[in-house]
Amino acid sequence: MFASIPSPGSSQFEIGPLTFHYYALCIIVGVIVAVNLGKKRYVARGGAPTLVGDIAIVAVPAGIIGGRIYHVITSPELYFGAKGDPLSALYIWKGGMGIWGAISLGFLAAYIAYSRSKSTRGIPFATFADAIGPGILLAQAI
């Protein structure tokens, strides 16, 4: 292939007793970028500076759970087939996420948290979603 990027030889590194996975670090960096860009865009639309971070505290874990649920549903043979282990469906640290599940459940959690927040300043959720959208796209690219 003319335009291919080779995969790294390792997917993790260790510092003392701690093991860091590149995939997890990319997710963390993506979340930080998305929150900071979303905050900047939301504040420019008159929103409260802390609200994007507050919503992220709820939406990010929901997104991770949604991504895992989507993966398990779309790969049932890994967990419920003849050689599957149903308990391993809970082992999120072993990999397996689906972006569509992450976006769906994360969006739902963000909507619920935003609707219940007293810090919205009367700004509609659509404006909030418009403000955070580019950051989420950038996070996915990371």
Secondary structure by P-SEA (a helix, b strand, c coil): ccbbbbcccccccccccbbbbaaaaaaaaaaaaaaaaaaaaaaaaccccaaaaaaaacaaaaaaaaaaaaaaaaccccccccccccccccccccccccaaaaaaaaaaaaaaaaaaccccccccaaaaaaaaaaaaaaaaac
